[in-house]
Amino acid sequence: MRWFPKGYGGERRSAEEIKREGWREQGLLVVSAEDQRLTWPERELIRQLGERLYGRRAPQEARHG
């Protein structure tokens, strides 16, 4: 059996697992402003926090489909 250092080989962790681990271990929160699990007021708060900390986002092209 081969041993691989964390992050090398083996199964790839999902983005959700990485975000969960970041929150639990380091207090980092990674949230999409378009996450449909959130209510509109929660998404709006995320957008406002992002703009306050990092400035406005670049305009997005219209998405089709």
Predicted model as a PDB file, atoms N, CA, C, CB and O in Angstrom, pLDDT in the B-factor column:
MODEL        1                                                                  
ATOM      1  N   MET A   1       0.840  -1.180   0.000  1.00 57.00           N  
ATOM      2  CA  MET A   1       0.000   0.000   0.000  1.00 57.00           C  
ATOM      3  C   MET A   1       0.888   1.247   0.000  1.00 57.00           C  
ATOM      4  CB  MET A   1      -0.957  -0.004   1.221  1.00 57.00           C  
ATOM      5  O   MET A   1       1.843   1.338   0.771  1.00 57.00           O  
ATOM      6  N   ARG A   2       0.566   2.194  -0.861  1.00 67.00           N  
ATOM      7  CA  ARG A   2       1.354   3.425  -0.934  1.00 67.00           C  
ATOM      8  C   ARG A   2       0.720   4.492  -0.068  1.00 67.00           C  
ATOM      9  CB  ARG A   2       1.477   3.918  -2.388  1.00 67.00           C  
ATOM     10  O   ARG A   2      -0.504   4.569   0.039  1.00 67.00           O  
ATOM     11  N   TRP A   3       1.535   5.301   0.538  1.00 75.00           N  
ATOM     12  CA  TRP A   3       1.057   6.415   1.347  1.00 75.00           C  
ATOM     13  C   TRP A   3       1.318   7.706   0.584  1.00 75.00           C  
ATOM     14  CB  TRP A   3       1.748   6.440   2.749  1.00 75.00           C  
ATOM     15  O   TRP A   3       2.413   7.922   0.065  1.00 75.00           O  
ATOM     16  N   PHE A   4       0.301   8.561   0.522  1.00 72.00           N  
ATOM     17  CA  PHE A   4       0.443   9.847  -0.155  1.00 72.00           C  
ATOM     18  C   PHE A   4       0.234  10.963   0.854  1.00 72.00           C  
ATOM     19  CB  PHE A   4      -0.559   9.975  -1.334  1.00 72.00           C  
ATOM     20  O   PHE A   4      -0.653  10.851   1.701  1.00 72.00           O  
ATOM     21  N   PRO A   5       1.019  12.040   0.798  1.00 74.00           N  
ATOM     22  CA  PRO A   5       0.772  13.190   1.673  1.00 74.00           C  
ATOM     23  C   PRO A   5      -0.603  13.780   1.375  1.00 74.00           C  
ATOM     24  CB  PRO A   5       1.877  14.269   1.494  1.00 74.00           C  
ATOM     25  O   PRO A   5      -1.109  13.646   0.260  1.00 74.00           O  
ATOM     26  N   LYS A   6      -1.212  14.437   2.372  1.00 71.00           N  
ATOM     27  CA  LYS A   6      -2.530  15.043   2.200  1.00 71.00           C  
ATOM     28  C   LYS A   6      -2.518  15.954   0.970  1.00 71.00           C  
ATOM     29  CB  LYS A   6      -2.942  15.840   3.470  1.00 71.00           C  
ATOM     30  O   LYS A   6      -1.641  16.805   0.821  1.00 71.00           O  
ATOM     31  N   GLY A   7      -3.491  15.764   0.106  1.00 68.00           N  
ATOM     32  CA  GLY A   7      -3.591  16.567  -1.099  1.00 68.00           C  
ATOM     33  C   GLY A   7      -2.951  15.935  -2.321  1.00 68.00           C  
ATOM     34  O   GLY A   7      -3.073  16.469  -3.423  1.00 68.00           O  
ATOM     35  N   TYR A   8      -2.267  14.803  -2.149  1.00 74.00           N  
ATOM     36  CA  TYR A   8      -1.619  14.124  -3.266  1.00 74.00           C  
ATOM     37  C   TYR A   8      -2.196  12.725  -3.414  1.00 74.00           C  
ATOM     38  CB  TYR A   8      -0.086  14.063  -3.065  1.00 74.00           C  
ATOM     39  O   TYR A   8      -2.163  11.935  -2.470  1.00 74.00           O  
ATOM     40  N   GLY A   9      -2.714  12.423  -4.566  1.00 70.00           N  
ATOM     41  CA  GLY A   9      -3.246  11.086  -4.806  1.00 70.00           C  
ATOM     42  C   GLY A   9      -4.542  10.859  -4.053  1.00 70.00           C  
ATOM     43  O   GLY A   9      -5.059  11.765  -3.400  1.00 70.00           O  
ATOM     44  N   GLY A  10      -5.057   9.667  -4.145  1.00 72.00           N  
ATOM     45  CA  GLY A  10      -6.298   9.355  -3.445  1.00 72.00           C  
ATOM     46  C   GLY A  10      -7.488  10.062  -4.058  1.00 72.00           C  
ATOM     47  O   GLY A  10      -7.446  10.489  -5.211  1.00 72.00           O  
ATOM     48  N   GLU A  11      -8.545  10.182  -3.280  1.00 81.00           N  
ATOM     49  CA  GLU A  11      -9.771  10.820  -3.767  1.00 81.00           C  
ATOM     50  C   GLU A  11      -9.704  12.331  -3.614  1.00 81.00           C  
ATOM     51  CB  GLU A  11     -10.990  10.274  -3.021  1.00 81.00           C  
ATOM     52  O   GLU A  11      -9.167  12.855  -2.638  1.00 81.00           O  
ATOM     53  N   ARG A  12     -10.257  13.006  -4.589  1.00 84.00           N  
ATOM     54  CA  ARG A  12     -10.303  14.466  -4.562  1.00 84.00           C  
ATOM     55  C   ARG A  12     -11.490  14.917  -3.722  1.00 84.00           C  
ATOM     56  CB  ARG A  12     -10.396  15.048  -5.998  1.00 84.00           C  
ATOM     57  O   ARG A  12     -12.599  14.410  -3.890  1.00 84.00           O  
ATOM     58  N   ARG A  13     -11.262  15.871  -2.815  1.00 89.00           N  
ATOM     59  CA  ARG A  13     -12.344  16.381  -1.976  1.00 89.00           C  
ATOM     60  C   ARG A  13     -13.222  17.328  -2.788  1.00 89.00           C  
ATOM     61  CB  ARG A  13     -11.780  17.100  -0.726  1.00 89.00           C  
ATOM     62  O   ARG A  13     -12.743  18.031  -3.678  1.00 89.00           O  
ATOM     63  N   SER A  14     -14.508  17.336  -2.470  1.00 94.00           N  
ATOM     64  CA  SER A  14     -15.423  18.249  -3.156  1.00 94.00           C  
ATOM     65  C   SER A  14     -15.209  19.667  -2.643  1.00 94.00           C  
ATOM     66  CB  SER A  14     -16.899  17.813  -2.954  1.00 94.00           C  
ATOM     67  O   SER A  14     -14.650  19.878  -1.566  1.00 94.00           O  
ATOM     68  N   ALA A  15     -15.660  20.624  -3.428  1.00 93.00           N  
ATOM     69  CA  ALA A  15     -15.550  22.030  -3.015  1.00 93.00           C  
ATOM     70  C   ALA A  15     -16.290  22.266  -1.700  1.00 93.00           C  
ATOM     71  CB  ALA A  15     -16.108  22.964  -4.113  1.00 93.00           C  
ATOM     72  O   ALA A  15     -15.821  23.022  -0.850  1.00 93.00           O  
ATOM     73  N   GLU A  16     -17.441  21.623  -1.531  1.00 95.00           N  
ATOM     74  CA  GLU A  16     -18.208  21.785  -0.297  1.00 95.00           C  
ATOM     75  C   GLU A  16     -17.428  21.272   0.911  1.00 95.00           C  
ATOM     76  CB  GLU A  16     -19.550  21.053  -0.404  1.00 95.00           C  
ATOM     77  O   GLU A  16     -17.472  21.882   1.979  1.00 95.00           O  
ATOM     78  N   GLU A  17     -16.716  20.161   0.754  1.00 95.00           N  
ATOM     79  CA  GLU A  17     -15.904  19.633   1.855  1.00 95.00           C  
ATOM     80  C   GLU A  17     -14.784  20.599   2.231  1.00 95.00           C  
ATOM     81  CB  GLU A  17     -15.313  18.269   1.474  1.00 95.00           C  
ATOM     82  O   GLU A  17     -14.492  20.793   3.411  1.00 95.00           O  
ATOM     83  N   ILE A  18     -14.166  21.198   1.229  1.00 95.00           N  
ATOM     84  CA  ILE A  18     -13.088  22.153   1.473  1.00 95.00           C  
ATOM     85  C   ILE A  18     -13.634  23.388   2.185  1.00 95.00           C  
ATOM     86  CB  ILE A  18     -12.401  22.554   0.148  1.00 95.00           C  
ATOM     87  O   ILE A  18     -13.019  23.881   3.131  1.00 95.00           O  
ATOM     88  N   LYS A  19     -14.794  23.892   1.732  1.00 95.00           N  
ATOM     89  CA  LYS A  19     -15.391  25.061   2.370  1.00 95.00           C  
ATOM     90  C   LYS A  19     -15.778  24.760   3.818  1.00 95.00           C  
ATOM     91  CB  LYS A  19     -16.617  25.529   1.582  1.00 95.00           C  
ATOM     92  O   LYS A  19     -15.551  25.581   4.706  1.00 95.00           O  
ATOM     93  N   ARG A  20     -16.365  23.581   4.055  1.00 96.00           N  
ATOM     94  CA  ARG A  20     -16.769  23.182   5.408  1.00 96.00           C  
ATOM     95  C   ARG A  20     -15.543  23.105   6.326  1.00 96.00           C  
ATOM     96  CB  ARG A  20     -17.508  21.814   5.376  1.00 96.00           C  
ATOM     97  O   ARG A  20     -15.572  23.591   7.456  1.00 96.00           O  
ATOM     98  N   GLU A  21     -14.478  22.493   5.827  1.00 96.00           N  
ATOM     99  CA  GLU A  21     -13.251  22.357   6.613  1.00 96.00           C  
ATOM    100  C   GLU A  21     -12.641  23.733   6.909  1.00 96.00           C  
ATOM    101  CB  GLU A  21     -12.230  21.469   5.867  1.00 96.00           C  
ATOM    102  O   GLU A  21     -12.173  23.976   8.022  1.00 96.00           O  
ATOM    103  N   GLY A  22     -12.645  24.623   5.926  1.00 95.00           N  
ATOM    104  CA  GLY A  22     -12.123  25.976   6.128  1.00 95.00           C  
ATOM    105  C   GLY A  22     -12.877  26.720   7.208  1.00 95.00           C  
ATOM    106  O   GLY A  22     -12.273  27.430   8.011  1.00 95.00           O  
ATOM    107  N   TRP A  23     -14.190  26.564   7.236  1.00 95.00           N  
ATOM    108  CA  TRP A  23     -15.008  27.216   8.259  1.00 95.00           C  
ATOM    109  C   TRP A  23     -14.727  26.628   9.639  1.00 95.00           C  
ATOM    110  CB  TRP A  23     -16.499  27.079   7.921  1.00 95.00           C  
ATOM    111  O   TRP A  23     -14.501  27.364  10.599  1.00 95.00           O  
ATOM    112  N   ARG A  24     -14.741  25.324   9.730  1.00 96.00           N  
ATOM    113  CA  ARG A  24     -14.591  24.664  11.026  1.00 96.00           C  
ATOM    114  C   ARG A  24     -13.192  24.805  11.612  1.00 96.00           C  
ATOM    115  CB  ARG A  24     -14.932  23.208  10.896  1.00 96.00           C  
ATOM    116  O   ARG A  24     -13.042  24.948  12.825  1.00 96.00           O  
ATOM    117  N   GLU A  25     -12.176  24.766  10.773  1.00 96.00           N  
ATOM    118  CA  GLU A  25     -10.805  24.784  11.275  1.00 96.00           C  
ATOM    119  C   GLU A  25     -10.184  26.174  11.351  1.00 96.00           C  
ATOM    120  CB  GLU A  25      -9.957  23.921  10.414  1.00 96.00           C  
ATOM    121  O   GLU A  25      -9.351  26.436  12.219  1.00 96.00           O  
ATOM    122  N   GLN A  26     -10.591  27.076  10.437  1.00 96.00           N  
ATOM    123  CA  GLN A  26      -9.919  28.369  10.374  1.00 96.00           C  
ATOM    124  C   GLN A  26     -10.863  29.563  10.469  1.00 96.00           C  
ATOM    125  CB  GLN A  26      -9.141  28.460   9.109  1.00 96.00           C  
ATOM    126  O   GLN A  26     -10.410  30.707  10.491  1.00 96.00           O  
ATOM    127  N   GLY A  27     -12.168  29.309  10.524  1.00 96.00           N  
ATOM    128  CA  GLY A  27     -13.122  30.409  10.598  1.00 96.00           C  
ATOM    129  C   GLY A  27     -13.271  31.168   9.293  1.00 96.00           C  
ATOM    130  O   GLY A  27     -13.720  32.314   9.285  1.00 96.00           O  
ATOM    131  N   LEU A  28     -12.889  30.524   8.171  1.00 95.00           N  
ATOM    132  CA  LEU A  28     -13.026  31.146   6.852  1.00 95.00           C  
ATOM    133  C   LEU A  28     -14.358  30.744   6.250  1.00 95.00           C  
ATOM    134  CB  LEU A  28     -11.857  30.741   5.913  1.00 95.00           C  
ATOM    135  O   LEU A  28     -14.735  29.573   6.295  1.00 95.00           O  
ATOM    136  N   LEU A  29     -15.066  31.700   5.690  1.00 95.00           N  
ATOM    137  CA  LEU A  29     -16.365  31.430   5.088  1.00 95.00           C  
ATOM    138  C   LEU A  29     -16.302  31.733   3.597  1.00 95.00           C  
ATOM    139  CB  LEU A  29     -17.477  32.261   5.773  1.00 95.00           C  
ATOM    140  O   LEU A  29     -15.971  32.849   3.196  1.00 95.00           O  
ATOM    141  N   VAL A  30     -16.621  30.742   2.786  1.00 95.00           N  
ATOM    142  CA  VAL A  30     -16.638  30.896   1.333  1.00 95.00           C  
ATOM    143  C   VAL A  30     -18.084  30.685   0.897  1.00 95.00           C  
ATOM    144  CB  VAL A  30     -15.648  29.879   0.611  1.00 95.00           C  
ATOM    145  O   VAL A  30     -18.621  29.583   1.009  1.00 95.00           O  
ATOM    146  N   VAL A  31     -18.711  31.757   0.397  1.00 94.00           N  
ATOM    147  CA  VAL A  31     -20.119  31.698   0.042  1.00 94.00           C  
ATOM    148  C   VAL A  31     -20.328  32.374  -1.302  1.00 94.00           C  
ATOM    149  CB  VAL A  31     -20.992  32.359   1.128  1.00 94.00           C  
ATOM    150  O   VAL A  31     -19.815  33.467  -1.540  1.00 94.00           O  
ATOM    151  N   SER A  32     -21.074  31.729  -2.173  1.00 94.00           N  
ATOM    152  CA  SER A  32     -21.442  32.347  -3.440  1.00 94.00           C  
ATOM    153  C   SER A  32     -22.631  33.280  -3.209  1.00 94.00           C  
ATOM    154  CB  SER A  32     -21.781  31.267  -4.513  1.00 94.00           C  
ATOM    155  O   SER A  32     -23.583  32.925  -2.514  1.00 94.00           O  
ATOM    156  N   ALA A  33     -22.567  34.461  -3.794  1.00 93.00           N  
ATOM    157  CA  ALA A  33     -23.677  35.403  -3.686  1.00 93.00           C  
ATOM    158  C   ALA A  33     -24.913  34.893  -4.422  1.00 93.00           C  
ATOM    159  CB  ALA A  33     -23.268  36.768  -4.236  1.00 93.00           C  
ATOM    160  O   ALA A  33     -25.996  35.454  -4.263  1.00 93.00           O  
ATOM    161  N   GLU A  34     -24.769  33.845  -5.220  1.00 94.00           N  
ATOM    162  CA  GLU A  34     -25.897  33.268  -5.949  1.00 94.00           C  
ATOM    163  C   GLU A  34     -26.341  31.921  -5.375  1.00 94.00           C  
ATOM    164  CB  GLU A  34     -25.533  33.103  -7.411  1.00 94.00           C  
ATOM    165  O   GLU A  34     -27.142  31.226  -6.000  1.00 94.00           O  
ATOM    166  N   ASP A  35     -25.837  31.541  -4.202  1.00 96.00           N  
ATOM    167  CA  ASP A  35     -26.177  30.245  -3.600  1.00 96.00           C  
ATOM    168  C   ASP A  35     -27.675  30.183  -3.309  1.00 96.00           C  
ATOM    169  CB  ASP A  35     -25.362  30.010  -2.296  1.00 96.00           C  
ATOM    170  O   ASP A  35     -28.178  30.932  -2.472  1.00 96.00           O  
ATOM    171  N   GLN A  36     -28.384  29.296  -3.996  1.00 96.00           N  
ATOM    172  CA  GLN A  36     -29.845  29.216  -3.890  1.00 96.00           C  
ATOM    173  C   GLN A  36     -30.321  28.622  -2.567  1.00 96.00           C  
ATOM    174  CB  GLN A  36     -30.392  28.395  -5.029  1.00 96.00           C  
ATOM    175  O   GLN A  36     -31.520  28.633  -2.289  1.00 96.00           O  
ATOM    176  N   ARG A  37     -29.407  28.104  -1.745  1.00 96.00           N  
ATOM    177  CA  ARG A  37     -29.797  27.631  -0.416  1.00 96.00           C  
ATOM    178  C   ARG A  37     -30.081  28.789   0.520  1.00 96.00           C  
ATOM    179  CB  ARG A  37     -28.711  26.744   0.174  1.00 96.00           C  
ATOM    180  O   ARG A  37     -30.706  28.611   1.565  1.00 96.00           O  
ATOM    181  N   LEU A  38     -29.620  29.988   0.143  1.00 97.00           N  
ATOM    182  CA  LEU A  38     -29.818  31.177   0.958  1.00 97.00           C  
ATOM    183  C   LEU A  38     -31.061  31.923   0.515  1.00 97.00           C  
ATOM    184  CB  LEU A  38     -28.598  32.091   0.886  1.00 97.00           C  
ATOM    185  O   LEU A  38     -31.465  31.846  -0.645  1.00 97.00           O  
ATOM    186  N   THR A  39     -31.664  32.645   1.447  1.00 98.00           N  
ATOM    187  CA  THR A  39     -32.809  33.487   1.107  1.00 98.00           C  
ATOM    188  C   THR A  39     -32.296  34.748   0.406  1.00 98.00           C  
ATOM    189  CB  THR A  39     -33.644  33.852   2.388  1.00 98.00           C  
ATOM    190  O   THR A  39     -31.098  35.029   0.424  1.00 98.00           O  
ATOM    191  N   TRP A  40     -33.204  35.501  -0.208  1.00 97.00           N  
ATOM    192  CA  TRP A  40     -32.790  36.728  -0.880  1.00 97.00           C  
ATOM    193  C   TRP A  40     -32.090  37.680   0.082  1.00 97.00           C  
ATOM    194  CB  TRP A  40     -33.993  37.416  -1.511  1.00 97.00           C  
ATOM    195  O   TRP A  40     -31.032  38.201  -0.272  1.00 97.00           O  
ATOM    196  N   PRO A  41     -32.625  37.943   1.294  1.00 97.00           N  
ATOM    197  CA  PRO A  41     -31.913  38.858   2.201  1.00 97.00           C  
ATOM    198  C   PRO A  41     -30.509  38.359   2.566  1.00 97.00           C  
ATOM    199  CB  PRO A  41     -32.726  39.057   3.473  1.00 97.00           C  
ATOM    200  O   PRO A  41     -29.592  39.165   2.721  1.00 97.00           O  
ATOM    201  N   GLU A  42     -30.334  37.050   2.704  1.00 97.00           N  
ATOM    202  CA  GLU A  42     -29.011  36.499   3.007  1.00 97.00           C  
ATOM    203  C   GLU A  42     -28.060  36.703   1.835  1.00 97.00           C  
ATOM    204  CB  GLU A  42     -29.115  35.005   3.350  1.00 97.00           C  
ATOM    205  O   GLU A  42     -26.903  37.070   2.039  1.00 97.00           O  
ATOM    206  N   ARG A  43     -28.533  36.471   0.605  1.00 97.00           N  
ATOM    207  CA  ARG A  43     -27.692  36.693  -0.581  1.00 97.00           C  
ATOM    208  C   ARG A  43     -27.331  38.168  -0.721  1.00 97.00           C  
ATOM    209  CB  ARG A  43     -28.411  36.203  -1.855  1.00 97.00           C  
ATOM    210  O   ARG A  43     -26.209  38.507  -1.097  1.00 97.00           O  
ATOM    211  N   GLU A  44     -28.282  39.037  -0.418  1.00 97.00           N  
ATOM    212  CA  GLU A  44     -28.032  40.478  -0.500  1.00 97.00           C  
ATOM    213  C   GLU A  44     -26.981  40.900   0.529  1.00 97.00           C  
ATOM    214  CB  GLU A  44     -29.345  41.269  -0.281  1.00 97.00           C  
ATOM    215  O   GLU A  44     -26.117  41.724   0.227  1.00 97.00           O  
ATOM    216  N   LEU A  45     -27.046  40.344   1.737  1.00 97.00           N  
ATOM    217  CA  LEU A  45     -26.047  40.637   2.759  1.00 97.00           C  
ATOM    218  C   LEU A  45     -24.664  40.192   2.294  1.00 97.00           C  
ATOM    219  CB  LEU A  45     -26.414  39.951   4.087  1.00 97.00           C  
ATOM    220  O   LEU A  45     -23.686  40.916   2.481  1.00 97.00           O  
ATOM    221  N   ILE A  46     -24.575  39.019   1.698  1.00 96.00           N  
ATOM    222  CA  ILE A  46     -23.297  38.525   1.180  1.00 96.00           C  
ATOM    223  C   ILE A  46     -22.761  39.479   0.114  1.00 96.00           C  
ATOM    224  CB  ILE A  46     -23.456  37.095   0.597  1.00 96.00           C  
ATOM    225  O   ILE A  46     -21.573  39.805   0.105  1.00 96.00           O  
ATOM    226  N   ARG A  47     -23.645  39.927  -0.785  1.00 96.00           N  
ATOM    227  CA  ARG A  47     -23.230  40.857  -1.842  1.00 96.00           C  
ATOM    228  C   ARG A  47     -22.705  42.155  -1.233  1.00 96.00           C  
ATOM    229  CB  ARG A  47     -24.407  41.155  -2.801  1.00 96.00           C  
ATOM    230  O   ARG A  47     -21.661  42.660  -1.646  1.00 96.00           O  
ATOM    231  N   GLN A  48     -23.430  42.692  -0.252  1.00 97.00           N  
ATOM    232  CA  GLN A  48     -23.016  43.949   0.374  1.00 97.00           C  
ATOM    233  C   GLN A  48     -21.689  43.808   1.114  1.00 97.00           C  
ATOM    234  CB  GLN A  48     -24.091  44.433   1.334  1.00 97.00           C  
ATOM    235  O   GLN A  48     -20.841  44.698   1.045  1.00 97.00           O  
ATOM    236  N   LEU A  49     -21.508  42.697   1.820  1.00 96.00           N  
ATOM    237  CA  LEU A  49     -20.236  42.462   2.512  1.00 96.00           C  
ATOM    238  C   LEU A  49     -19.085  42.358   1.515  1.00 96.00           C  
ATOM    239  CB  LEU A  49     -20.314  41.180   3.363  1.00 96.00           C  
ATOM    240  O   LEU A  49     -18.019  42.936   1.727  1.00 96.00           O  
ATOM    241  N   GLY A  50     -19.304  41.622   0.432  1.00 95.00           N  
ATOM    242  CA  GLY A  50     -18.274  41.491  -0.593  1.00 95.00           C  
ATOM    243  C   GLY A  50     -17.885  42.833  -1.183  1.00 95.00           C  
ATOM    244  O   GLY A  50     -16.700  43.110  -1.372  1.00 95.00           O  
ATOM    245  N   GLU A  51     -18.876  43.673  -1.478  1.00 96.00           N  
ATOM    246  CA  GLU A  51     -18.592  44.992  -2.051  1.00 96.00           C  
ATOM    247  C   GLU A  51     -17.863  45.875  -1.049  1.00 96.00           C  
ATOM    248  CB  GLU A  51     -19.888  45.672  -2.504  1.00 96.00           C  
ATOM    249  O   GLU A  51     -16.963  46.626  -1.422  1.00 96.00           O  
ATOM    250  N   ARG A  52     -18.245  45.789   0.218  1.00 96.00           N  
ATOM    251  CA  ARG A  52     -17.594  46.608   1.243  1.00 96.00           C  
ATOM    252  C   ARG A  52     -16.125  46.207   1.413  1.00 96.00           C  
ATOM    253  CB  ARG A  52     -18.338  46.478   2.586  1.00 96.00           C  
ATOM    254  O   ARG A  52     -15.249  47.065   1.523  1.00 96.00           O  
ATOM    255  N   LEU A  53     -15.866  44.898   1.433  1.00 95.00           N  
ATOM    256  CA  LEU A  53     -14.508  44.419   1.665  1.00 95.00           C  
ATOM    257  C   LEU A  53     -13.623  44.459   0.422  1.00 95.00           C  
ATOM    258  CB  LEU A  53     -14.556  43.022   2.191  1.00 95.00           C  
ATOM    259  O   LEU A  53     -12.429  44.742   0.518  1.00 95.00           O  
ATOM    260  N   TYR A  54     -14.206  44.175  -0.748  1.00 94.00           N  
ATOM    261  CA  TYR A  54     -13.390  43.977  -1.952  1.00 94.00           C  
ATOM    262  C   TYR A  54     -13.770  44.846  -3.144  1.00 94.00           C  
ATOM    263  CB  TYR A  54     -13.467  42.560  -2.362  1.00 94.00           C  
ATOM    264  O   TYR A  54     -13.106  44.782  -4.178  1.00 94.00           O  
ATOM    265  N   GLY A  55     -14.815  45.653  -3.032  1.00 95.00           N  
ATOM    266  CA  GLY A  55     -15.252  46.498  -4.137  1.00 95.00           C  
ATOM    267  C   GLY A  55     -16.264  45.785  -5.021  1.00 95.00           C  
ATOM    268  O   GLY A  55     -16.541  44.598  -4.845  1.00 95.00           O  
ATOM    269  N   ARG A  56     -16.801  46.520  -5.957  1.00 94.00           N  
ATOM    270  CA  ARG A  56     -17.826  45.956  -6.850  1.00 94.00           C  
ATOM    271  C   ARG A  56     -17.240  44.885  -7.755  1.00 94.00           C  
ATOM    272  CB  ARG A  56     -18.464  47.060  -7.699  1.00 94.00           C  
ATOM    273  O   ARG A  56     -16.063  44.920  -8.113  1.00 94.00           O  
ATOM    274  N   ARG A  57     -18.095  43.930  -8.116  1.00 89.00           N  
ATOM    275  CA  ARG A  57     -17.702  42.875  -9.055  1.00 89.00           C  
ATOM    276  C   ARG A  57     -17.717  43.424 -10.467  1.00 89.00           C  
ATOM    277  CB  ARG A  57     -18.639  41.648  -8.941  1.00 89.00           C  
ATOM    278  O   ARG A  57     -18.425  44.386 -10.765  1.00 89.00           O  
ATOM    279  N   ALA A  58     -16.933  42.806 -11.332  1.00 90.00           N  
ATOM    280  CA  ALA A  58     -16.953  43.163 -12.745  1.00 90.00           C  
ATOM    281  C   ALA A  58     -18.304  42.739 -13.327  1.00 90.00           C  
ATOM    282  CB  ALA A  58     -15.763  42.488 -13.520  1.00 90.00           C  
ATOM    283  O   ALA A  58     -18.860  41.720 -12.919  1.00 90.00           O  
ATOM    284  N   PRO A  59     -18.837  43.518 -14.283  1.00 86.00           N  
ATOM    285  CA  PRO A  59     -20.116  43.140 -14.893  1.00 86.00           C  
ATOM    286  C   PRO A  59     -20.039  41.745 -15.522  1.00 86.00           C  
ATOM    287  CB  PRO A  59     -20.526  44.175 -15.956  1.00 86.00           C  
ATOM    288  O   PRO A  59     -19.051  41.404 -16.171  1.00 86.00           O  
ATOM    289  N   GLN A  60     -21.072  40.958 -15.328  1.00 79.00           N  
ATOM    290  CA  GLN A  60     -21.127  39.604 -15.873  1.00 79.00           C  
ATOM    291  C   GLN A  60     -21.876  39.629 -17.207  1.00 79.00           C  
ATOM    292  CB  GLN A  60     -21.815  38.628 -14.869  1.00 79.00           C  
ATOM    293  O   GLN A  60     -22.853  40.359 -17.373  1.00 79.00           O  
ATOM    294  N   GLU A  61     -21.403  38.825 -18.143  1.00 78.00           N  
ATOM    295  CA  GLU A  61     -22.151  38.673 -19.400  1.00 78.00           C  
ATOM    296  C   GLU A  61     -23.404  37.894 -19.119  1.00 78.00           C  
ATOM    297  CB  GLU A  61     -21.303  37.968 -20.495  1.00 78.00           C  
ATOM    298  O   GLU A  61     -23.445  37.092 -18.186  1.00 78.00           O  
ATOM    299  N   ALA A  62     -24.428  38.118 -19.913  1.00 71.00           N  
ATOM    300  CA  ALA A  62     -25.700  37.394 -19.732  1.00 71.00           C  
ATOM    301  C   ALA A  62     -25.466  35.904 -19.888  1.00 71.00           C  
ATOM    302  CB  ALA A  62     -26.773  37.881 -20.747  1.00 71.00           C  
ATOM    303  O   ALA A  62     -24.779  35.462 -20.809  1.00 71.00           O  
ATOM    304  N   ARG A  63     -26.043  35.140 -18.983  1.00 67.00           N  
ATOM    305  CA  ARG A  63     -25.922  33.687 -19.056  1.00 67.00           C  
ATOM    306  C   ARG A  63     -27.138  33.116 -19.762  1.00 67.00           C  
ATOM    307  CB  ARG A  63     -25.770  33.068 -17.645  1.00 67.00           C  
ATOM    308  O   ARG A  63     -28.272  33.506 -19.484  1.00 67.00           O  
ATOM    309  N   HIS A  64     -26.897  32.208 -20.661  1.00 68.00           N  
ATOM    310  CA  HIS A  64     -27.999  31.561 -21.400  1.00 68.00           C  
ATOM    311  C   HIS A  64     -28.044  30.107 -21.023  1.00 68.00           C  
ATOM    312  CB  HIS A  64     -27.831  31.718 -22.941  1.00 68.00           C  
ATOM    313  O   HIS A  64     -27.022  29.423 -20.971  1.00 68.00           O  
ATOM    314  N   GLY A  65     -29.276  29.634 -20.753  1.00 60.00           N  
ATOM    315  CA  GLY A  65     -29.425  28.209 -20.519  1.00 60.00           C  
ATOM    316  C   GLY A  65     -29.552  27.899 -19.129  1.00 60.00           C  
ATOM    317  O   GLY A  65     -29.686  26.730 -18.767  1.00 60.00           O  
TER     318      GLY A  65                                                      
ENDMDL                                                                          
END                                                                             
